[in-house]
Amino acid sequence: MTLPQTIELHPAGAVRASVVVLHGLGADGTDFLPLADEIDPAAAGPVRWVFPRAPQRAVTINGGQHMRAWYDVYAGFERGMREDEAGLREGFALAQAVIAREVERGVPAARIVLAGFSQGCAIALGAGLRCPQRLAGIVGLSGYLALAQATPAERHPANAATPVLLAHGTHDPVVDIARGRAGRDAVAALGNPVEWHEYPMEHAVCLEEIRAVERFLQRVLQAPAP
């Protein structure tokens, strides 16, 4: 499989952990570069930030316009809408390929956090829960659990207890918070410890949320690699 393009921020010292951040629909990874400046995962030691870029594809909901998207969106993000299963599974595979490359570069999977916003959240949850190597954690912002009915059977035992942080805006007009809450409940039902946050915002990221992500990263990356 061809790896996606990535934008990377490398630490001055030897890399001890990696944080992979998946962007949302129509973005390209640069929108989350400031996250690396705002977050200090001090307990992890030197961290490499990896921002993969989704492939260009026609997006049905946007009139077939080509843009960076992890998968197609047919009519919206509402629960019950038909999902682009093939595109989602391609996105899962791309994210897992990025993780595999980090492992090849010397970062144990247990020192890798997979995160995503909106579409990126759907891919992070789907890829992370199915990953055959135990990750340090999964972060999902303003998104949902895609292919929810298939997830219990497909979730890999390696990530059966991986901690998950989910956050959502209470006024989100793109991905309704009800779908975010449904994803939270579904992941918790699988047995994963889930940390949940709600903020009075729309489809966005706020400073309080960034601080919550920072604390989560500090916690899940503080232990030495097994």
SEZATI-565499 format. One line per 3 residues: number of its first residue (from 1); their letters; for each residue x, y, z of N, C-alpha, C, O. Coordinates in nm, 2 decimals. Example, Ala and Ser with C-alpha at 12.3 -4.5 7.8 and 13.67 -1.06 7.14 Angstrom:
1	AS	1.32/-0.57/0.78/1.23/-0.45/0.78/1.32/-0.33/0.78/1.42/-0.33/0.85 | 1.28/-0.22/0.71/1.37/-0.11/0.71/1.29/0.00/0.79/1.34/0.11/0.80
END
This chain:
1	MTL	0.08/-0.12/0.00/0.00/0.00/0.00/0.09/0.12/0.00/0.19/0.13/0.07 | 0.05/0.22/-0.08/0.12/0.35/-0.09/0.09/0.43/0.03/-0.03/0.46/0.06 | 0.19/0.47/0.11/0.16/0.56/0.23/0.11/0.69/0.19/0.15/0.75/0.08
4	PQT	0.03/0.75/0.27/-0.02/0.89/0.24/0.10/0.99/0.26/0.19/0.96/0.33 | 0.09/1.10/0.19/0.18/1.21/0.22/0.17/1.25/0.37/0.06/1.24/0.42 | 0.28/1.29/0.43/0.27/1.34/0.57/0.35/1.47/0.58/0.44/1.49/0.52
7	IEL	0.30/1.55/0.68/0.37/1.66/0.73/0.42/1.62/0.87/0.34/1.58/0.95 | 0.55/1.64/0.90/0.60/1.60/1.02/0.68/1.70/1.09/0.75/1.79/1.03 | 0.67/1.70/1.23/0.75/1.78/1.31/0.84/1.69/1.40/0.78/1.61/1.47
10	HPA	0.97/1.70/1.39/1.06/1.61/1.45/1.12/1.68/1.57/1.16/1.80/1.57 | 1.14/1.61/1.68/1.20/1.67/1.80/1.35/1.68/1.78/1.41/1.62/1.69 | 1.42/1.76/1.87/1.56/1.77/1.86/1.63/1.64/1.91/1.74/1.61/1.85
13	GAV	1.57/1.57/2.00/1.64/1.45/2.05/1.58/1.33/1.98/1.50/1.34/1.89 | 1.63/1.21/2.03/1.58/1.08/1.98/1.43/1.07/2.01/1.39/1.09/2.12 | 1.36/1.03/1.91/1.21/1.01/1.92/1.18/0.90/2.02/1.23/0.79/2.01
16	RAS	1.09/0.93/2.12/1.05/0.83/2.21/0.90/0.80/2.20/0.85/0.71/2.26 | 0.83/0.88/2.13/0.68/0.86/2.11/0.64/0.94/1.98/0.71/1.03/1.94 | 0.53/0.89/1.93/0.47/0.96/1.81/0.32/0.98/1.83/0.25/0.90/1.89
19	VVV	0.28/1.10/1.78/0.13/1.13/1.78/0.09/1.15/1.63/0.15/1.24/1.57 | 0.00/1.07/1.59/-0.05/1.08/1.45/-0.18/1.15/1.45/-0.27/1.10/1.52 | -0.20/1.26/1.38/-0.32/1.34/1.38/-0.38/1.34/1.24/-0.32/1.38/1.14
22	LHG	-0.51/1.29/1.23/-0.58/1.29/1.10/-0.67/1.40/1.09/-0.76/1.43/1.18 | -0.66/1.48/0.98/-0.74/1.60/0.96/-0.89/1.56/0.91/-0.92/1.45/0.89 | -0.97/1.67/0.91/-1.11/1.65/0.86/-1.12/1.67/0.71/-1.03/1.69/0.64
25	LGA	-1.25/1.66/0.67/-1.29/1.68/0.53/-1.24/1.81/0.47/-1.27/1.92/0.53 | -1.17/1.80/0.36/-1.13/1.92/0.29/-1.00/1.99/0.34/-0.96/2.09/0.29 | -0.95/1.94/0.46/-0.83/2.00/0.51/-0.71/1.93/0.45/-0.72/1.84/0.36
28	DGT	-0.59/1.96/0.51/-0.47/1.89/0.45/-0.36/1.85/0.55/-0.25/1.82/0.52 | -0.39/1.87/0.68/-0.30/1.84/0.78/-0.23/1.96/0.84/-0.19/1.96/0.96 | -0.22/2.07/0.76/-0.15/2.19/0.81/-0.24/2.26/0.92/-0.19/2.34/1.00
31	DFL	-0.37/2.24/0.91/-0.46/2.30/1.01/-0.44/2.26/1.15/-0.47/2.33/1.24 | -0.37/2.15/1.17/-0.35/2.10/1.31/-0.20/2.11/1.35/-0.16/2.07/1.46 | -0.12/2.18/1.26/0.02/2.20/1.30/0.03/2.28/1.43/0.12/2.25/1.51
34	PLA	-0.05/2.38/1.45/-0.04/2.46/1.58/-0.07/2.37/1.70/-0.03/2.41/1.81 | -0.13/2.26/1.69/-0.16/2.17/1.80/-0.03/2.13/1.87/-0.02/2.12/1.99 | 0.07/2.10/1.78/0.20/2.06/1.84/0.27/2.17/1.92/0.35/2.14/2.01
37	DEI	0.24/2.30/1.89/0.30/2.41/1.96/0.22/2.43/2.09/0.28/2.47/2.19 | 0.09/2.40/2.09/0.01/2.42/2.21/0.02/2.31/2.32/0.00/2.33/2.43 | 0.06/2.19/2.27/0.06/2.07/2.36/0.20/2.04/2.40/0.29/2.03/2.32
40	DPA	0.22/2.01/2.53/0.35/1.97/2.58/0.33/1.84/2.65/0.30/1.83/2.77 | 0.36/1.73/2.57/0.35/1.59/2.63/0.48/1.56/2.71/0.55/1.47/2.67 | 0.52/1.65/2.80/0.65/1.65/2.87/0.69/1.51/2.92/0.81/1.47/2.90
43	AAG	0.60/1.44/2.98/0.63/1.31/3.03/0.67/1.20/2.93/0.73/1.10/2.96 | 0.64/1.23/2.80/0.67/1.13/2.70/0.81/1.14/2.65/0.86/1.05/2.59 | 0.88/1.25/2.68/1.01/1.27/2.61/0.99/1.33/2.47/0.88/1.37/2.44
46	PVR	1.09/1.33/2.39/1.08/1.38/2.26/0.98/1.31/2.17/0.98/1.19/2.16 | 0.88/1.39/2.12/0.77/1.34/2.04/0.78/1.38/1.90/0.81/1.50/1.87 | 0.75/1.29/1.81/0.74/1.32/1.66/0.59/1.33/1.63/0.51/1.25/1.66
49	WVF	0.55/1.45/1.57/0.41/1.47/1.53/0.40/1.44/1.38/0.48/1.49/1.30 | 0.30/1.36/1.35/0.28/1.31/1.21/0.14/1.35/1.17/0.04/1.31/1.23 | 0.13/1.43/1.06/0.01/1.48/1.01/-0.01/1.42/0.87/0.03/1.49/0.77
52	PRA	-0.08/1.30/0.85/-0.10/1.25/0.72/-0.20/1.33/0.64/-0.29/1.40/0.70 | -0.18/1.33/0.51/-0.28/1.40/0.42/-0.36/1.30/0.35/-0.31/1.21/0.28 | -0.49/1.31/0.36/-0.58/1.22/0.29/-0.57/1.23/0.14/-0.53/1.34/0.09
55	PQR	-0.60/1.13/0.06/-0.60/1.14/-0.08/-0.71/1.23/-0.13/-0.81/1.25/-0.07 | -0.69/1.28/-0.25/-0.79/1.36/-0.32/-0.90/1.27/-0.37/-0.87/1.16/-0.43 | -1.03/1.30/-0.35/-1.14/1.22/-0.40/-1.26/1.31/-0.42/-1.27/1.41/-0.36
58	AVT	-1.35/1.26/-0.51/-1.48/1.33/-0.53/-1.56/1.31/-0.40/-1.58/1.19/-0.36 | -1.62/1.41/-0.35/-1.71/1.40/-0.23/-1.85/1.43/-0.27/-1.89/1.55/-0.31 | -1.94/1.33/-0.26/-2.07/1.34/-0.31/-2.15/1.46/-0.25/-2.22/1.53/-0.32
61	ING	-2.14/1.47/-0.11/-2.22/1.58/-0.05/-2.18/1.72/-0.09/-2.25/1.81/-0.07 | -2.06/1.73/-0.15/-2.01/1.86/-0.20/-2.02/1.87/-0.35/-1.93/1.93/-0.41 | -2.12/1.80/-0.40/-2.14/1.81/-0.55/-2.04/1.74/-0.63/-2.02/1.78/-0.75
64	GQH	-1.97/1.64/-0.58/-1.87/1.57/-0.65/-1.73/1.64/-0.66/-1.64/1.60/-0.74 | -1.72/1.75/-0.59/-1.59/1.83/-0.59/-1.48/1.74/-0.54/-1.50/1.67/-0.44 | -1.36/1.75/-0.60/-1.25/1.68/-0.55/-1.18/1.76/-0.44/-1.15/1.88/-0.45
67	MRA	-1.15/1.69/-0.33/-1.08/1.75/-0.22/-1.02/1.64/-0.14/-1.04/1.52/-0.16 | -0.94/1.67/-0.04/-0.88/1.57/0.05/-0.99/1.52/0.14/-1.05/1.59/0.22 | -1.01/1.39/0.13/-1.11/1.32/0.21/-1.07/1.18/0.24/-1.02/1.11/0.15
70	WYD	-1.08/1.13/0.36/-1.05/1.00/0.39/-1.15/0.90/0.33/-1.12/0.78/0.31 | -1.27/0.94/0.31/-1.38/0.86/0.25/-1.48/0.95/0.20/-1.49/1.07/0.23 | -1.57/0.90/0.11/-1.68/0.98/0.06/-1.79/1.00/0.16/-1.81/0.91/0.25
73	VYA	-1.86/1.11/0.15/-1.98/1.13/0.23/-2.10/1.15/0.14/-2.10/1.24/0.05 | -2.20/1.06/0.15/-2.31/1.06/0.05/-2.41/1.17/0.08/-2.45/1.24/-0.02 | -2.45/1.18/0.20/-2.56/1.28/0.23/-2.54/1.36/0.36/-2.60/1.46/0.37
76	GFE	-2.46/1.31/0.45/-2.44/1.38/0.57/-2.38/1.29/0.67/-2.35/1.17/0.64 | -2.36/1.34/0.79/-2.30/1.26/0.90/-2.40/1.21/1.00/-2.36/1.16/1.11 | -2.53/1.22/0.97/-2.63/1.17/1.06/-2.63/1.02/1.08/-2.59/0.95/0.99
79	RGM	-2.67/0.98/1.20/-2.68/0.84/1.23/-2.78/0.77/1.13/-2.89/0.82/1.11 | -2.74/0.66/1.08/-2.83/0.58/0.99/-2.81/0.61/0.85/-2.86/0.54/0.76 | -2.73/0.71/0.81/-2.70/0.74/0.67/-2.61/0.63/0.61/-2.53/0.57/0.69
82	RED	-2.62/0.61/0.48/-2.54/0.51/0.42/-2.39/0.56/0.42/-2.36/0.67/0.40 | -2.31/0.46/0.46/-2.17/0.49/0.47/-2.08/0.44/0.36/-2.12/0.34/0.30 | -1.98/0.51/0.33/-1.88/0.46/0.22/-1.79/0.36/0.29/-1.68/0.39/0.33
85	EAG	-1.84/0.24/0.29/-1.76/0.13/0.36/-1.63/0.11/0.30/-1.53/0.10/0.37 | -1.62/0.11/0.16/-1.49/0.08/0.10/-1.39/0.19/0.13/-1.28/0.17/0.16 | -1.44/0.32/0.12/-1.36/0.43/0.15/-1.31/0.43/0.30/-1.19/0.46/0.33
88	LRE	-1.40/0.40/0.39/-1.36/0.39/0.53/-1.26/0.29/0.55/-1.16/0.31/0.62 | -1.27/0.17/0.49/-1.18/0.07/0.52/-1.04/0.10/0.45/-0.94/0.06/0.50 | -1.04/0.17/0.34/-0.92/0.22/0.28/-0.85/0.32/0.38/-0.73/0.32/0.40
91	GFA	-0.93/0.41/0.44/-0.88/0.50/0.54/-0.82/0.43/0.66/-0.72/0.47/0.71 | -0.89/0.33/0.71/-0.84/0.25/0.82/-0.70/0.20/0.79/-0.60/0.20/0.86 | -0.69/0.14/0.66/-0.56/0.08/0.62/-0.45/0.18/0.61/-0.34/0.15/0.64
94	LAQ	-0.48/0.30/0.56/-0.38/0.41/0.54/-0.33/0.45/0.68/-0.21/0.46/0.70 | -0.42/0.47/0.78/-0.38/0.50/0.91/-0.29/0.40/0.98/-0.19/0.43/1.04 | -0.33/0.27/0.96/-0.25/0.16/1.01/-0.12/0.15/0.95/-0.02/0.11/1.01
97	AVI	-0.11/0.19/0.82/0.02/0.19/0.75/0.11/0.30/0.80/0.23/0.28/0.81 | 0.05/0.41/0.84/0.13/0.52/0.90/0.19/0.47/1.04/0.30/0.49/1.07 | 0.10/0.40/1.11/0.15/0.35/1.24/0.26/0.24/1.22/0.36/0.25/1.29
100	ARE	0.24/0.16/1.12/0.34/0.06/1.09/0.48/0.12/1.06/0.58/0.07/1.09 | 0.47/0.23/0.98/0.60/0.30/0.95/0.66/0.36/1.07/0.78/0.36/1.09 | 0.58/0.41/1.17/0.64/0.46/1.29/0.71/0.35/1.37/0.82/0.37/1.42
103	VER	0.65/0.24/1.37/0.71/0.12/1.43/0.84/0.09/1.36/0.94/0.06/1.43 | 0.84/0.09/1.23/0.96/0.06/1.15/1.07/0.16/1.18/1.19/0.13/1.18 | 1.03/0.29/1.22/1.13/0.39/1.25/1.17/0.39/1.39/1.25/0.48/1.43
106	GVP	1.13/0.29/1.47/1.18/0.27/1.60/1.09/0.31/1.71/1.14/0.30/1.83 | 0.97/0.35/1.69/0.88/0.39/1.79/0.78/0.27/1.82/0.70/0.23/1.73 | 0.79/0.21/1.94/0.69/0.10/1.97/0.55/0.14/1.95/0.52/0.26/1.98
109	AAR	0.46/0.05/1.91/0.32/0.09/1.90/0.26/0.14/2.03/0.18/0.23/2.03 | 0.31/0.09/2.14/0.26/0.13/2.27/0.31/0.27/2.31/0.27/0.32/2.41 | 0.38/0.33/2.22/0.43/0.47/2.24/0.37/0.56/2.13/0.42/0.67/2.10
112	IVL	0.26/0.51/2.07/0.20/0.59/1.96/0.05/0.62/1.99/-0.02/0.53/2.04 | 0.01/0.74/1.97/-0.13/0.78/1.99/-0.18/0.82/1.85/-0.12/0.89/1.78 | -0.30/0.77/1.82/-0.37/0.80/1.70/-0.48/0.89/1.73/-0.57/0.86/1.81
115	AGF	-0.49/1.01/1.66/-0.59/1.11/1.69/-0.65/1.15/1.56/-0.59/1.14/1.45 | -0.77/1.21/1.57/-0.83/1.27/1.45/-0.95/1.36/1.48/-1.01/1.35/1.59 | -0.98/1.45/1.38/-1.09/1.54/1.40/-1.19/1.52/1.29/-1.15/1.50/1.17
118	SQG	-1.32/1.51/1.32/-1.43/1.49/1.23/-1.41/1.36/1.15/-1.41/1.26/1.21 | -1.39/1.37/1.02/-1.36/1.25/0.94/-1.24/1.18/1.00/-1.24/1.06/1.01 | -1.14/1.25/1.04/-1.02/1.20/1.09/-1.05/1.12/1.22/-0.99/1.02/1.25
121	CAI	-1.15/1.17/1.30/-1.19/1.09/1.42/-1.25/0.96/1.38/-1.22/0.86/1.45 | -1.34/0.95/1.28/-1.39/0.83/1.24/-1.29/0.73/1.20/-1.29/0.61/1.23 | -1.18/0.78/1.13/-1.07/0.69/1.09/-0.99/0.65/1.20/-0.95/0.53/1.22
124	ALG	-0.96/0.74/1.29/-0.88/0.71/1.41/-0.94/0.61/1.50/-0.88/0.51/1.54 | -1.07/0.62/1.52/-1.14/0.52/1.60/-1.14/0.38/1.53/-1.11/0.28/1.59 | -1.18/0.39/1.40/-1.19/0.26/1.33/-1.06/0.19/1.31/-1.05/0.07/1.33
127	AGL	-0.95/0.27/1.28/-0.82/0.21/1.26/-0.76/0.17/1.39/-0.70/0.06/1.41 | -0.77/0.25/1.50/-0.71/0.23/1.62/-0.77/0.10/1.69/-0.70/0.02/1.75 | -0.90/0.09/1.69/-0.97/-0.02/1.76/-0.94/-0.15/1.68/-0.94/-0.26/1.74
130	RCP	-0.91/-0.15/1.55/-0.88/-0.26/1.47/-0.73/-0.29/1.46/-0.69/-0.39/1.40 | -0.65/-0.21/1.52/-0.50/-0.22/1.50/-0.45/-0.35/1.57/-0.49/-0.37/1.68 | -0.37/-0.43/1.50/-0.32/-0.55/1.56/-0.21/-0.53/1.66/-0.17/-0.63/1.73
133	QRL	-0.16/-0.41/1.68/-0.06/-0.38/1.78/-0.12/-0.28/1.88/-0.19/-0.18/1.84 | -0.09/-0.30/2.01/-0.15/-0.22/2.12/-0.10/-0.08/2.11/0.02/-0.06/2.12 | -0.19/0.02/2.10/-0.15/0.16/2.09/-0.15/0.22/2.23/-0.21/0.16/2.32
136	AGI	-0.09/0.34/2.25/-0.09/0.41/2.38/-0.23/0.47/2.40/-0.27/0.47/2.52 | -0.29/0.52/2.30/-0.42/0.58/2.32/-0.48/0.62/2.18/-0.41/0.62/2.08 | -0.61/0.65/2.19/-0.68/0.70/2.07/-0.76/0.83/2.11/-0.82/0.83/2.22
139	VGL	-0.75/0.93/2.02/-0.82/1.06/2.05/-0.91/1.09/1.93/-0.87/1.08/1.82 | -1.04/1.12/1.96/-1.13/1.15/1.86/-1.21/1.28/1.89/-1.27/1.29/2.00 | -1.20/1.38/1.81/-1.26/1.51/1.83/-1.37/1.54/1.73/-1.34/1.53/1.61
142	SGY	-1.48/1.58/1.77/-1.59/1.62/1.69/-1.63/1.52/1.58/-1.65/1.56/1.46 | -1.62/1.39/1.61/-1.65/1.29/1.51/-1.75/1.18/1.56/-1.83/1.21/1.65 | -1.73/1.06/1.51/-1.82/0.95/1.55/-1.76/0.82/1.52/-1.65/0.81/1.46
145	LAL	-1.83/0.71/1.56/-1.78/0.58/1.53/-1.84/0.53/1.40/-1.96/0.50/1.40 | -1.76/0.52/1.30/-1.81/0.47/1.17/-1.81/0.31/1.17/-1.74/0.25/1.25 | -1.90/0.26/1.08/-1.92/0.11/1.07/-1.94/0.05/1.21/-1.88/-0.05/1.25
148	AQA	-2.03/0.12/1.29/-2.04/0.09/1.43/-2.09/-0.06/1.45/-2.05/-0.12/1.54 | -2.18/-0.11/1.36/-2.23/-0.24/1.38/-2.12/-0.35/1.36/-2.12/-0.45/1.42 | -2.02/-0.32/1.27/-1.92/-0.42/1.25/-1.80/-0.41/1.35/-1.73/-0.50/1.36
151	TPA	-1.80/-0.30/1.42/-1.68/-0.28/1.51/-1.66/-0.39/1.62/-1.55/-0.43/1.64 | -1.77/-0.43/1.69/-1.75/-0.53/1.80/-1.68/-0.66/1.75/-1.59/-0.71/1.81 | -1.72/-0.70/1.63/-1.66/-0.83/1.57/-1.52/-0.80/1.52/-1.44/-0.90/1.52
154	ERH	-1.49/-0.68/1.48/-1.36/-0.65/1.41/-1.26/-0.59/1.50/-1.14/-0.59/1.47 | -1.30/-0.54/1.62/-1.21/-0.48/1.71/-1.10/-0.58/1.75/-1.13/-0.70/1.78 | -0.97/-0.54/1.74/-0.86/-0.64/1.77/-0.84/-0.65/1.92/-0.85/-0.55/1.99
157	PAN	-0.82/-0.77/1.97/-0.79/-0.79/2.11/-0.68/-0.70/2.17/-0.67/-0.67/2.28 | -0.58/-0.67/2.08/-0.46/-0.59/2.12/-0.50/-0.46/2.18/-0.44/-0.40/2.26 | -0.62/-0.40/2.13/-0.66/-0.27/2.17/-0.79/-0.28/2.25/-0.87/-0.18/2.25
160	AAT	-0.81/-0.39/2.32/-0.94/-0.41/2.39/-0.94/-0.32/2.52/-1.05/-0.29/2.57 | -0.83/-0.27/2.57/-0.82/-0.19/2.69/-0.75/-0.06/2.66/-0.72/0.01/2.76 | -0.73/-0.02/2.54/-0.66/0.10/2.51/-0.75/0.22/2.55/-0.87/0.23/2.51
163	PVL	-0.69/0.32/2.62/-0.77/0.44/2.66/-0.81/0.52/2.54/-0.73/0.54/2.45 | -0.93/0.58/2.55/-0.98/0.66/2.44/-1.03/0.79/2.50/-1.10/0.80/2.59 | -0.99/0.90/2.43/-1.05/1.04/2.47/-1.13/1.08/2.35/-1.09/1.08/2.24
166	LAH	-1.26/1.12/2.39/-1.35/1.18/2.29/-1.40/1.31/2.34/-1.43/1.33/2.45 | -1.42/1.40/2.24/-1.47/1.54/2.28/-1.55/1.59/2.16/-1.53/1.55/2.05 | -1.65/1.68/2.20/-1.74/1.72/2.10/-1.81/1.85/2.14/-1.82/1.89/2.26
169	GTH	-1.84/1.93/2.04/-1.91/2.06/2.07/-2.06/2.04/2.08/-2.12/1.97/2.00 | -2.12/2.10/2.18/-2.27/2.08/2.20/-2.35/2.15/2.09/-2.47/2.12/2.08 | -2.29/2.24/2.02/-2.37/2.31/1.91/-2.32/2.28/1.77/-2.33/2.35/1.68
172	DPV	-2.26/2.16/1.76/-2.20/2.12/1.63/-2.31/2.10/1.52/-2.39/2.01/1.54 | -2.30/2.18/1.41/-2.40/2.16/1.31/-2.36/2.06/1.20/-2.44/2.03/1.11 | -2.24/2.01/1.21/-2.19/1.92/1.10/-2.21/1.77/1.15/-2.27/1.69/1.08
175	VDI	-2.15/1.74/1.26/-2.17/1.61/1.33/-2.24/1.63/1.46/-2.18/1.68/1.55 | -2.37/1.60/1.46/-2.45/1.62/1.58/-2.39/1.55/1.70/-2.34/1.44/1.69 | -2.40/1.62/1.81/-2.34/1.56/1.93/-2.40/1.43/1.97/-2.34/1.35/2.04
178	ARG	-2.53/1.41/1.93/-2.59/1.28/1.96/-2.52/1.17/1.90/-2.51/1.06/1.95 | -2.46/1.19/1.78/-2.38/1.08/1.72/-2.25/1.06/1.79/-2.20/0.95/1.80 | -2.19/1.17/1.83/-2.07/1.16/1.91/-2.09/1.08/2.04/-2.01/1.00/2.08
181	RAG	-2.20/1.11/2.11/-2.24/1.04/2.23/-2.26/0.89/2.20/-2.23/0.81/2.28 | -2.33/0.86/2.09/-2.35/0.72/2.05/-2.22/0.65/2.04/-2.21/0.53/2.08 | -2.12/0.72/1.97/-1.99/0.65/1.96/-1.92/0.63/2.09/-1.86/0.53/2.11
184	RDA	-1.94/0.73/2.18/-1.88/0.72/2.31/-1.94/0.59/2.38/-1.86/0.51/2.44 | -2.07/0.58/2.38/-2.13/0.47/2.44/-2.09/0.33/2.38/-2.08/0.23/2.45 | -2.08/0.33/2.25/-2.04/0.21/2.18/-1.90/0.17/2.21/-1.88/0.05/2.24
187	VAA	-1.81/0.26/2.22/-1.67/0.23/2.25/-1.66/0.18/2.40/-1.59/0.09/2.43 | -1.73/0.25/2.49/-1.73/0.21/2.63/-1.79/0.07/2.64/-1.74/-0.01/2.73 | -1.89/0.04/2.56/-1.95/-0.10/2.57/-1.85/-0.21/2.53/-1.87/-0.32/2.57
190	LGN	-1.76/-0.17/2.45/-1.65/-0.27/2.41/-1.56/-0.29/2.53/-1.48/-0.39/2.52 | -1.56/-0.21/2.63/-1.47/-0.23/2.74/-1.35/-0.13/2.75/-1.28/-0.13/2.84 | -1.34/-0.04/2.65/-1.23/0.05/2.65/-1.26/0.16/2.75/-1.37/0.21/2.76
193	PVE	-1.16/0.21/2.83/-1.19/0.32/2.92/-1.20/0.45/2.83/-1.11/0.48/2.75 | -1.31/0.52/2.84/-1.34/0.64/2.76/-1.35/0.76/2.85/-1.42/0.76/2.95 | -1.27/0.86/2.81/-1.28/0.99/2.87/-1.36/1.08/2.77/-1.32/1.10/2.66
196	WHE	-1.47/1.14/2.83/-1.56/1.22/2.74/-1.56/1.37/2.78/-1.57/1.40/2.90 | -1.56/1.46/2.69/-1.57/1.60/2.72/-1.67/1.67/2.62/-1.67/1.63/2.50 | -1.75/1.76/2.67/-1.84/1.84/2.59/-1.81/1.99/2.61/-1.78/2.03/2.72
199	YPM	-1.81/2.06/2.50/-1.78/2.21/2.51/-1.89/2.29/2.43/-1.94/2.24/2.33 | -1.92/2.41/2.48/-2.02/2.49/2.42/-1.96/2.56/2.29/-1.93/2.68/2.29 | -1.94/2.48/2.19/-1.89/2.53/2.06/-1.95/2.45/1.94/-2.03/2.36/1.96
202	EHA	-1.92/2.50/1.82/-1.97/2.43/1.70/-1.87/2.32/1.66/-1.81/2.26/1.74 | -1.85/2.31/1.53/-1.76/2.21/1.47/-1.61/2.27/1.47/-1.57/2.31/1.37 | -1.55/2.26/1.59/-1.43/2.33/1.61/-1.35/2.27/1.72/-1.38/2.16/1.77
205	VCL	-1.23/2.33/1.75/-1.15/2.29/1.86/-1.13/2.41/1.95/-1.11/2.52/1.90 | -1.14/2.40/2.08/-1.12/2.51/2.18/-1.00/2.48/2.27/-0.95/2.37/2.28 | -0.96/2.59/2.33/-0.84/2.58/2.42/-0.85/2.48/2.53/-0.76/2.40/2.56
208	EEI	-0.97/2.48/2.59/-1.00/2.39/2.70/-0.99/2.24/2.66/-0.94/2.16/2.73 | -1.03/2.22/2.53/-1.02/2.08/2.48/-0.88/2.04/2.45/-0.84/1.93/2.48 | -0.80/2.14/2.40/-0.66/2.11/2.38/-0.59/2.08/2.51/-0.50/1.99/2.51
211	RAV	-0.62/2.15/2.62/-0.56/2.11/2.75/-0.60/1.97/2.79/-0.52/1.90/2.85 | -0.72/1.93/2.76/-0.77/1.79/2.80/-0.69/1.69/2.72/-0.65/1.59/2.77 | -0.66/1.72/2.59/-0.58/1.63/2.51/-0.44/1.63/2.56/-0.38/1.52/2.56
214	ERF	-0.39/1.74/2.60/-0.25/1.74/2.66/-0.24/1.66/2.78/-0.14/1.58/2.79 | -0.34/1.67/2.87/-0.33/1.58/2.99/-0.34/1.43/2.95/-0.28/1.35/3.02 | -0.43/1.40/2.86/-0.44/1.26/2.81/-0.31/1.21/2.76/-0.27/1.10/2.79
217	LQR	-0.24/1.29/2.67/-0.12/1.24/2.61/-0.01/1.23/2.72/0.06/1.13/2.72 | -0.01/1.32/2.82/0.09/1.31/2.92/0.07/1.18/3.01/0.16/1.12/3.05 | -0.06/1.14/3.02/-0.09/1.03/3.10/-0.06/0.90/3.03/0.00/0.81/3.08
220	VLQ	-0.10/0.88/2.90/-0.09/0.76/2.83/0.05/0.73/2.78/0.09/0.62/2.75 | 0.13/0.84/2.77/0.27/0.83/2.72/0.37/0.83/2.83/0.49/0.83/2.80 | 0.33/0.84/2.96/0.43/0.86/3.06/0.50/0.73/3.10/0.61/0.74/3.14
223	APA	0.44/0.62/3.07/0.50/0.49/3.11/0.60/0.46/3.00/0.58/0.48/2.88 | 0.72/0.40/3.04/0.81/0.35/2.94/0.76/0.24/2.86/0.67/0.17/2.90 | 0.81/0.23/2.74/0.76/0.13/2.64/0.79/-0.01/2.70/0.89/-0.03/2.76
226	P	0.69/-0.10/2.68/0.71/-0.24/2.74/0.82/-0.31/2.66/0.85/-0.43/2.70
END
